[in-house]
Amino acid sequence: MMDLIASQVTDPFRIGLIIALIYTALRTRAATGMVVPLLAGIVFVAVIIPATAITSNAAPFWTQVATGVAANAVLLLIGLGIWMGIERARR
């Protein structure tokens, strides 16, 4: 289980999707807000990667999705923390 989480947190494709999610949410926050798009994006990325990937991973699909949600949430918090640090440094 820890191997699955570690591989998801270090997956460059997943990291890129989360960065794009943060960028998009920040650009559209006046119209859509932040919470709902970010939560929907976390779930979307967690489902789409194991649904489209062809791997010989022994973990069941829903286990991959559940750990993907947790990994995405961690990556999102790190990304938002970095963004908030950048914004504070600009002021």
JOGIVEN-V153576 format. One record per residue. RES is the residue in three letters. PHI is phi in whole degrees, 0 to 359 (* if undefined). Layout:
res;phi
RES;PHI
RES;PHI
This chain:
res;phi
MET;*
MET;294
ASP;296
LEU;296
ILE;296
ALA;297
SER;290
GLN;286
VAL;292
THR;262
ASP;288
PRO;297
PHE;294
ARG;296
ILE;297
GLY;298
LEU;294
ILE;291
ILE;298
ALA;296
LEU;297
ILE;297
TYR;301
THR;295
ALA;295
LEU;292
ARG;287
THR;250
ARG;296
ALA;294
ALA;268
THR;246
GLY;82
MET;244
VAL;293
VAL;297
PRO;298
LEU;291
LEU;295
ALA;295
GLY;294
ILE;300
VAL;292
PHE;301
VAL;295
ALA;295
VAL;272
ILE;291
ILE;293
PRO;289
ALA;288
THR;255
ALA;281
ILE;255
THR;229
SER;260
ASN;294
ALA;279
ALA;286
PRO;295
PHE;304
TRP;291
THR;292
GLN;296
VAL;293
ALA;297
THR;289
GLY;294
VAL;298
ALA;295
ALA;296
ASN;295
ALA;296
VAL;296
LEU;297
LEU;294
LEU;297
ILE;296
GLY;297
LEU;293
GLY;296
ILE;296
TRP;298
MET;295
GLY;297
ILE;296
GLU;297
ARG;291
ALA;291
ARG;289
ARG;280
